[in-house]
Amino acid sequence: MSERSEWLAWRRGGIGASDVAGILGLSPWASPWSVWADKVGLTPDDESSEAMEFGLRAEPMLAGYFADRTGLEVTGQQQRWEHPDEPWMRCTVDAIVIEDGMQVAVGEWKTTSATAAEWADEVPIHYQCQATWTSVVTGFDVVWFGVLHLAFGRPAFRVYRFEPTPTDKLLVRDACSQFWRGHVVAGIPPEVDGTEATTDALGVAWPNTSAEP
């Protein structure tokens, strides 16, 4: 089994940070049904794309940018975490941020075609979901984003600090717990919705049948 295949198998055994926006219906790429189908094995693992490979290869560079811009240290790359009490709650973090010799936050590195102006008011909601879950799993209150914006052929690196509220952490934890236990463990699918993600997942799971509920 390749390293990626082993990681995908581990990821499928719980709820990861990239699943949360889909579970909450706030993802541009996933839905509750498509996340469920992935967890129960109805859809195949996504193949690594060039964009995904670029993002992974760019992480050391972005970590260096972040350290230079903030004066904070970073350590590690692609670390797996599981909640000490609920091991199905898991995430992979890009780095741990260190200040004055103490581990104080998580670092997440992103490459995006979105402009810096699109992130200026707040971190996009699907990344807020991801960071909130990461905070719940790791116990760190703060998630730093180091983002390389690639819009219009003019790269721009920006840093964003995100600290989820206790209310949001509780909401996300409860929603994901209900999804994991009530749908994945129980084998009961969520309701089919009209999103493109659900339609695509239905077509992959049952290619010879209608995608209508």
C-alpha positions as CSV (number, residue, x, y, z in Angstrom):
1,M,0.0,0.0,0.0
2,S,1.4,3.4,-1.0
3,E,1.8,6.2,1.5
4,R,-1.1,8.1,0.0
5,S,-3.4,5.0,0.0
6,E,-2.5,4.4,3.6
7,W,-3.3,8.0,4.5
8,L,-6.6,7.8,2.6
9,A,-7.6,4.7,4.5
10,W,-6.8,6.4,7.8
11,R,-8.8,9.4,6.7
12,R,-11.8,7.3,5.7
13,G,-11.9,5.9,9.2
14,G,-13.1,9.1,10.8
15,I,-14.1,12.7,10.1
16,G,-11.3,14.9,8.9
17,A,-11.1,18.7,8.7
18,S,-11.7,18.8,5.0
19,D,-15.0,16.9,5.5
20,V,-16.6,19.4,7.9
21,A,-17.8,22.0,5.4
22,G,-19.4,19.3,3.3
23,I,-21.2,17.9,6.4
24,L,-22.5,21.3,7.3
25,G,-23.6,22.1,3.7
26,L,-21.0,24.9,3.4
27,S,-18.6,23.4,0.9
28,P,-18.2,24.4,-2.8
29,W,-17.1,20.9,-3.6
30,A,-18.9,18.4,-1.2
31,S,-22.3,17.7,0.4
32,P,-23.4,15.6,3.3
33,W,-24.3,12.8,0.9
34,S,-21.0,12.9,-1.0
35,V,-19.1,12.9,2.3
36,W,-21.2,9.9,3.5
37,A,-20.7,8.0,0.3
38,D,-16.9,8.5,0.6
39,K,-16.8,7.3,4.2
40,V,-18.8,4.1,3.5
41,G,-16.8,3.3,0.3
42,L,-19.5,4.0,-2.3
43,T,-17.1,6.3,-4.2
44,P,-13.5,5.7,-5.0
45,D,-10.7,7.8,-3.5
46,D,-9.9,10.9,-5.5
47,E,-6.7,10.8,-7.5
48,S,-4.1,13.3,-6.7
49,S,-4.3,16.2,-9.1
50,E,-1.5,18.5,-10.3
51,A,-3.0,21.3,-8.2
52,M,-3.0,19.0,-5.1
53,E,0.6,18.0,-5.8
54,F,1.7,21.6,-6.3
55,G,0.0,22.6,-3.0
56,L,1.9,19.8,-1.2
57,R,5.2,20.6,-2.7
58,A,4.7,24.3,-2.0
59,E,4.2,23.8,1.7
60,P,7.9,24.1,2.8
61,M,8.1,27.3,0.8
62,L,4.9,28.7,2.4
63,A,6.1,27.7,5.8
64,G,9.3,29.7,5.2
65,Y,7.3,32.7,4.0
66,F,5.1,32.5,7.1
67,A,8.1,32.4,9.5
68,D,9.8,35.3,7.8
69,R,6.6,37.5,7.8
70,T,5.5,36.7,11.3
71,G,8.7,36.0,13.2
72,L,7.1,32.8,14.5
73,E,8.7,29.4,14.2
74,V,7.0,26.4,12.5
75,T,7.7,22.7,12.8
76,G,6.5,19.5,11.2
77,Q,4.7,18.8,8.0
78,Q,1.5,16.8,7.3
79,Q,1.1,15.6,10.9
80,R,-1.8,13.3,11.7
81,W,-3.9,14.0,14.9
82,E,-6.7,12.1,16.6
83,H,-8.8,13.5,19.4
84,P,-7.6,11.7,22.7
85,D,-11.2,10.8,23.7
86,E,-12.8,10.4,20.3
87,P,-10.3,8.8,17.8
88,W,-12.8,9.1,14.9
89,M,-12.2,12.9,15.2
90,R,-9.1,13.4,13.3
91,C,-7.2,15.9,11.1
92,T,-3.9,16.3,9.2
93,V,-2.2,19.6,10.0
94,D,0.4,21.3,7.9
95,A,2.5,22.6,10.8
96,I,2.6,23.6,14.4
97,V,3.4,27.2,15.2
98,I,5.9,27.9,18.0
99,E,6.3,31.2,19.9
100,D,8.9,31.7,22.6
101,G,9.7,27.9,22.5
102,M,6.0,27.0,23.1
103,Q,3.7,25.3,20.7
104,V,0.8,27.8,20.5
105,A,-1.1,27.2,17.2
106,V,-1.7,25.3,14.1
107,G,-0.3,26.4,10.7
108,E,-2.2,25.8,7.5
109,W,-0.7,26.5,4.1
110,K,-3.0,27.2,1.1
111,T,-2.5,28.0,-2.6
112,T,-5.6,29.5,-4.2
113,S,-6.7,31.3,-7.3
114,A,-8.8,33.6,-5.1
115,T,-7.5,37.2,-4.7
116,A,-6.2,38.5,-1.4
117,A,-9.2,40.9,-1.5
118,E,-11.5,38.0,-1.4
119,W,-9.9,36.9,1.9
120,A,-9.6,40.5,3.3
121,D,-12.8,40.6,5.3
122,E,-12.6,37.0,6.7
123,V,-11.3,33.6,6.0
124,P,-13.7,31.8,3.5
125,I,-16.4,29.9,5.4
126,H,-15.3,26.4,4.2
127,Y,-11.8,27.1,5.5
128,Q,-13.3,28.4,8.7
129,C,-15.1,25.0,9.1
130,Q,-11.8,23.2,8.5
131,A,-9.9,25.4,11.0
132,T,-12.6,25.1,13.6
133,W,-12.5,21.3,13.4
134,T,-8.7,21.4,13.6
135,S,-8.9,23.4,16.7
136,V,-11.4,21.0,18.3
137,V,-9.2,17.9,17.5
138,T,-5.8,19.4,18.4
139,G,-6.8,21.6,21.3
140,F,-5.1,24.7,19.9
141,D,-7.3,27.8,20.0
142,V,-5.6,29.5,17.1
143,V,-5.1,28.5,13.4
144,W,-2.8,30.5,11.2
145,F,-3.3,30.5,7.5
146,G,-0.3,31.2,5.2
147,V,-1.9,31.7,1.8
148,L,-0.3,32.1,-1.6
149,H,-2.8,33.9,-3.9
150,L,-2.2,33.1,-7.5
151,A,-4.8,35.3,-9.2
152,F,-4.1,37.0,-12.5
153,G,-0.5,35.7,-12.6
154,R,0.5,38.0,-9.7
155,P,1.5,35.8,-6.7
156,A,0.9,37.4,-3.3
157,F,1.5,35.8,0.0
158,R,-0.7,36.8,2.9
159,V,-1.1,35.7,6.6
160,Y,-4.5,35.3,8.3
161,R,-5.1,34.5,12.0
162,F,-8.3,32.6,12.8
163,E,-9.7,31.8,16.3
164,P,-13.0,30.0,16.4
165,T,-15.4,30.8,19.1
166,P,-16.4,28.2,21.8
167,T,-19.9,28.3,20.4
168,D,-18.7,27.5,16.9
169,K,-16.5,24.7,18.1
170,L,-19.4,23.1,20.0
171,L,-21.7,23.5,17.0
172,V,-19.2,21.8,14.7
173,R,-18.4,19.0,17.1
174,D,-22.1,18.2,17.7
175,A,-22.9,18.3,14.0
176,C,-20.0,16.0,13.1
177,S,-20.8,13.6,16.0
178,Q,-24.4,13.3,14.8
179,F,-23.2,12.7,11.2
180,W,-20.6,10.1,12.2
181,R,-22.8,8.1,14.5
182,G,-26.2,8.7,12.9
183,H,-25.1,8.2,9.3
184,V,-21.6,6.7,8.8
185,V,-21.6,4.2,11.7
186,A,-25.3,3.4,11.3
187,G,-25.0,3.1,7.5
188,I,-27.9,5.4,7.0
189,P,-27.4,8.0,4.2
190,P,-28.3,11.7,4.7
191,E,-31.1,13.1,2.6
192,V,-30.3,13.5,-1.1
193,D,-30.1,17.2,-2.1
194,G,-29.8,19.0,-5.4
195,T,-26.2,20.0,-5.2
196,E,-23.7,19.2,-7.9
197,A,-21.6,17.3,-5.4
198,T,-24.5,14.9,-4.5
199,T,-25.5,14.4,-8.1
200,D,-21.9,13.6,-9.1
201,A,-21.5,11.2,-6.1
202,L,-24.7,9.4,-7.0
203,G,-23.6,9.0,-10.6
204,V,-20.3,7.5,-9.4
205,A,-21.9,5.2,-6.8
206,W,-24.6,3.9,-9.1
207,P,-23.6,4.8,-12.7
208,N,-26.3,2.7,-14.3
209,T,-29.2,4.2,-12.4
210,S,-31.0,7.6,-12.2
211,A,-29.5,10.2,-9.9
212,E,-32.9,11.4,-8.9
213,P,-34.0,10.6,-5.2
